[in-house]
Amino acid sequence: MFQSFDVTSRPEQGPPRLKSLRAQLDKEDLDGFIVPRADAHQGEYVSAHDERLSWLTGFTGSAGFCIALQSIAGVFIDGRYRTQIKAQVDLDHFTPVPWPDIRPGDWLKEQLPKGGRIGFDPWLYTAGQLEDLEQDLKGSGVTLVQMDNLVDRIWDDQPGPAMEPAKVHPLDFAGEAHGDKRARLAGELKEQGHAAAVITLPDSICWLLNIRGADIPRNPVMQGFAVLHDTGKVDLYAAQAKLKDVRDHLGGAISVHSPDDFLNAVKSLTGSVLVDKQTVPMCVVDALGDNVVLGSDPCALPKARKNDAEIEGAAQAHLRDGAAVVELLAWLDAQPAGSLTETQVVSQLEAARRKDNALRDISFETISGTGPNGAIMHYRVTEETDAVLEDGHLLVLDSGGQYLDGTTDITRTIAIGAPPEDACQCFTRVLQGMIGMSRLRWPKGMAGRDIEMIGRLPLWMAGQDFNHGLGHGVGAYLSVHEGPQRLSRVSGVPLEPGMILSNEPGYYREGAFGIRIENLVVVQKAAPIPGGDDHRIMYDWRTLTFAPIDRRLIVQTMLSPDERAWLNAYHADVLDRIRSRVSDVAAAWLQDACAPV
């Protein structure tokens, strides 16, 4: 899954807004100001109130930042967004900067060779980010200045903070009472010598307290702050209006306070206080002073290691979700090339999902990109870009649902009419990468960076690659992007049983077509193999996603016998698990779609 974007969203107001920001720089005697895509809670997604980067520049990607100087405004984006940014920002006023190829410290030293003063909002920058930036700026004469947010000063119609009510997440789906979670994590804090931990990530707080919210579109989280004490008690800092339906559930061990009191309360904490270096705002670190211990969010790994109830919930959600996808695919296959548009596909798929009473929302904006639009990784169709599915196109359909029992995320690439041979070869390489990762066994202790190249190897051997990670973590009716687990060359977190991740290699040819195939998988202990080392613990995957892969796009002669066997076994599983869940018409289509290759 990728956070989709609207290719028509470039604001005409970008240059005047930049001019207003530069007037604030003059007022504060600053040479620049940093505008990240972040909020005080430091999750991946932000509410409308915190879309400062988008408001200023027009760029809506899920990662990036702008450094606005008087003479240049650099918008830093990674490889996923190098096509998107060309469509969204005014290139006469904003300059795309490839990041992390070019680090912000190096860029600032080049732009300000005589040094300067750069302002930043300490609520929107983490301790880890500041540490890296200050290290890069050593000896440059460039200094960082903490201050209030200059964008907030000039954003006259800024939406208010999100205030959606939270709901109880039932124990049947959570699998562990929040009192037991708190006691378990508090015991670990005490063993490590910490008196408390400060938690800012919304999905961590929701997981810990078995609640869900609606403060972030498509993500069932509540924004707030929490302090977990080594006694198991929690001080929760969230607006009272959000908690009216969960007060009895929280119980007496959870003390509720206004978010306005959070920073002063942090200053009064005594003893060793654990904070996550990568996610805690810098102002929290400053408030703790000598009491701070930089480490990891104590909820992150326990949340990532799904328990039996969460895994079973995810499995059931995926079966129902797979049925909705199959209904869509069967319907789509019956429509002649040239008769549908991208938005019609989105509407049909979302209608199929809504038939499930357990669905609470889609898990992200559906990506439906045909032909050249499919090559834009984060494409979001609009009325202006709504393209016709023409003969010879490939349609990239990336979608998911937020169900009470699990979060889904699936991508299928679909042939419209007769696909080009070159595209089929690329598709087959992507499929081979997905199969290679699906079949993998690996020793305990390996991280995503140790194994993700398996999903790239067939493309590499053809001189091809893709500019995104192979997979991301997925929550249990929580964020569709969840850390710390990732299948990425930068992820050093060891994979452990219960972790759910996506397996989604792709290939994108700008102006021509895009390809992505995605299943969700969960780490499990592998069964022993005769002749293997009895003492060695090995892991493998359990596949959660069940929907057919388009056989019309496969060059069958490129598949090895093992790859062919995996694909046939997978399609047999799809047929067995999904056929009874769909209409007679879709079942007949599914029978053909799952035929052996």
Number of C-alpha atoms within 10 A of each C-alpha: 29 22 21 22 24 19 25 15 15 20 17 12 13 18 17 11 18 21 13 15 24 21 16 18 21 12 9 14 13 19 20 28 27 24 26 22 25 24 21 24 21 20 21 17 22 22 17 17 14 22 21 25 22 23 19 22 29 24 32 26 23 19 18 20 24 26 22 24 21 16 10 13 21 21 24 24 24 18 14 19 24 17 16 22 24 15 16 21 26 20 13 7 15 21 19 19 21 18 15 11 11 13 15 22 18 14 16 21 19 12 14 17 12 10 17 19 17 21 25 20 22 21 20 22 24 22 22 16 15 16 12 13 16 15 11 17 19 12 11 18 14 20 15 19 15 13 13 13 18 21 22 14 12 15 15 8 8 16 12 10 12 18 18 17 18 23 22 18 20 15 12 12 21 25 17 17 14 19 17 12 18 22 17 14 21 24 17 14 23 14 11 11 14 21 20 25 27 24 25 25 25 28 30 26 23 23 23 26 23 24 23 26 23 19 23 20 16 20 26 26 26 28 31 23 23 26 26 26 23 23 16 20 18 24 18 21 22 21 20 14 11 21 22 12 13 18 17 10 16 19 10 11 13 19 15 18 17 13 16 11 11 19 16 12 15 19 15 9 17 14 14 18 27 27 26 23 19 17 23 27 26 22 18 23 25 16 17 24 12 12 18 22 18 16 13 18 22 21 19 19 17 18 20 24 20 23 19 14 17 22 23 17 22 27 24 16 25 27 20 22 28 26 25 25 26 28 23 21 23 18 16 18 14 9 12 13 19 14 10 16 19 24 21 14 22 20 12 17 23 19 13 17 26 15 11 14 9 16 20 16 19 21 26 23 22 29 30 27 34 30 25 18 28 29 25 28 31 28 24 23 25 15 9 9 17 18 20 18 24 20 16 18 26 31 28 28 24 26 24 27 28 28 28 23 26 25 29 31 26 25 28 22 24 24 25 23 17 14 16 14 13 10 23 20 16 24 25 23 28 27 28 26 27 25 21 19 22 20 14 13 16 17 14 16 14 16 22 22 18 17 18 22 19 19 28 25 18 21 22 14 10 10 8 14 17 20 15 18 24 28 25 23 22 27 26 28 29 26 24 28 26 23 20 20 26 29 26 19 16 12 18 17 17 15 28 22 18 22 27 31 30 29 30 27 30 29 25 21 16 15 12 16 22 27 31 28 26 24 23 28 23 24 19 18 18 16 11 14 9 7 6 8 10 10 7 10 14 19 22 23 23 18 19 22 23 26 28 24 21 16 19 15 23 22 17 15 9 13 17 11 10 12 19 18 14 16 22 16 14 20 23 16 16 24 21 14 16 21 19 12 17 18 14 11 11 21 20 13 19 23 16 12 21 23 13 14 12
